[in-house]
Amino acid sequence: MLIDWMYKILATWYAAAVVGGVLVLLAERRIRRCEPSDDDVRHAADQYRQYYGSEAHKIIGDHMLAASFAPDDDTAPS
């Protein structure tokens, strides 16, 4: 009887770990940000041009350079 209870506890713990792991993977996939579409990029560039005028290309380049040094979302401290 004791071995039966121990088996049930172990099986329940194992099943809960597997189900929890699958739920975590699904949640991470859903939360992960998608790459911006071409329309999003064009819209942002148009807004930069409206705001910065003729200097927009330099500002966009500076922002892109700064973003290349930013940590990925996965490695950012929380």
Number of C-alpha atoms within 10 A of each C-alpha: 6 7 8 9 10 11 12 12 12 12 12 12 12 12 12 12 12 12 11 12 12 12 12 12 10 11 11 11 10 10 8 10 9 7 7 8 9 9 9 11 11 11 12 13 15 14 13 17 16 11 11 14 11 11 11 17 14 11 14 16 11 12 11 12 11 10 11 10 8 11 10 9 10 8 8 8 6 5
